Amino acid sequence: MVPMRSTIIHAAGDVRLDTIPDPTIIAPTDAIVRIIRTCVCGSDLWAYRGTEHTDEPHPIGHEFIGVVEDTGTDVALKPGTFVISPFSDSDGTCQHCTNGIFTSCEQGGFWGGLNRSGEQLGGAQSEYIRVPFADGTLVALDDHPDDTMLASLLTLSDVMGTGHHAALMAGVKPGANVVVVGDGAVGLCGILAAKRLGAGRIIAMSRHEPRQKLALEFGATDIVAERGKEGVAHVKELLGGIGADSALECVGTKGSMGQALSSLRPGGHLGFVGVPAGAPELPVGAIFSKNLRVSGGVAPVRDYIRELLPDVMDGTLNPGRVFDTEMSLNDVSSAYTAMDERTAIKVMLTP
């Protein structure tokens, strides 16, 4: 068998498609999945840009859909099953998993990173991947979907579930006024999620015309291109001077966090899901004085896959439109360049 190819980040700005040994079954709870579609995430760019330091070469990528190729003896999933993977693995049985916080699984970890025991997990920007705790991690479909569904199903691996998490953490309710900070794939999916939860007015903060256009098509009612004090003033002007009921922070920087908090009315809710970059801070004094409620973190998307899947399958949700560029896995380096230079919203890769 020809050794498989996997994307390896060697240093800032240095992403390569390397040849590595094929993954094998190690534990009876493992599965080997042939990856059908994967992609580049905005959070991958923190390492690519050097914001997150790369000490040594390692796999990268955490979103994939695929087909089960082989399983350990304790796995209920059958070879040939089409599966969606969350961006982390989880045993499904520990206390954190039973509480629904799969991303804090006592034995789990994130694709391309280390699990709790220090084992290097495979990266999703690959041809194949070993999935520990397959039954507790993967979500199976009854049938193989049509190719036209693959993009939207791939978003359930991360960005659609993360946008949904932001909306839930921000307490979005029917009729609510919502501001979304971040016009990447997560922010755009946050708009879809807020609309799905019944928001009355959705303000997208975006300075890029293609993203503004998609935001409006996804359900945004207004676009605010300004930032800082000017952006806050524009948001408040649109909302009668008092600010938003809910804010979705979908970037992860100090500036985006301040933008979201400042855009809220007193008593408003912040849902933050942007992977922290640098040293974002929560201004406790402002939160205290405005009685703001702040919640968020790593989205436990495994449960959300089950919740959102019916809406994707019947066409109610079409989050796959965030993929405005498709490339072969052979061109993964170009995919990172396109994401870094913001000439693509999100790049889908075909191994």
HELIX and SHEET records of a PDB file:
HELIX    1   1 ASP A   44  TYR A   48  1                                   5    
HELIX    2   2 GLN A   95  THR A   98  1                                   4    
HELIX    3   3 PHE A  102  SER A  104  5                                   3    
HELIX    4   4 ALA A  134  THR A  137  1                                   4    
HELIX    5   5 ASP A  147  MET A  149  5                                   3    
HELIX    6   6 LEU A  150  THR A  155  1                                   6    
HELIX    7   7 VAL A  159  MET A  169  1                                  11    
HELIX    8   8 ALA A  185  ARG A  196  1                                  12    
HELIX    9   9 GLU A  209  PHE A  218  1                                  10    
HELIX   10  10 GLY A  228  LEU A  238  1                                  11    
HELIX   11  11 LYS A  254  SER A  262  1                                   9    
HELIX   12  12 VAL A  284  SER A  289  1                                   6    
HELIX   13  13 VAL A  301  MET A  313  1                                  13    
HELIX   14  14 PRO A  319  VAL A  322  5                                   4    
HELIX   15  15 LEU A  329  ASP A  331  5                                   3    
HELIX   16  16 VAL A  332  ASP A  340  1                                   9    
SHEET    1   A 3 ASP A  14  ILE A  20  0                                        
SHEET    2   A 3 MET A   4  ALA A  11 -1                                        
SHEET    3   A 3 HIS A  58  PRO A  59 -1                                        
SHEET    1   B 5 TYR A 128  VAL A 131  0                                        
SHEET    2   B 5 ALA A  31  CYS A  39 -1                                        
SHEET    3   B 5 PHE A  64  THR A  71 -1                                        
SHEET    4   B 5 PHE A  82  SER A  85 -1                                        
SHEET    5   B 5 VAL A 139  ALA A 140 -1                                        
SHEET    1   C 4 TYR A 128  VAL A 131  0                                        
SHEET    2   C 4 ALA A  31  CYS A  39 -1                                        
SHEET    3   C 4 VAL A 347  THR A 350 -1                                        
SHEET    4   C 4 THR A 325  SER A 328  1                                        
SHEET    1   D 2 SER A  88  ASP A  89  0                                        
SHEET    2   D 2 GLY A 109  PHE A 110 -1                                        
SHEET    1   E 6 ASP A 222  VAL A 224  0                                        
SHEET    2   E 6 ARG A 201  MET A 205  1                                        
SHEET    3   E 6 ASN A 177  VAL A 181  1                                        
SHEET    4   E 6 ALA A 244  GLU A 249  1                                        
SHEET    5   E 6 LEU A 264  PHE A 272  1                                        
SHEET    6   E 6 ARG A 293  GLY A 296  1                                        
END                                                                             
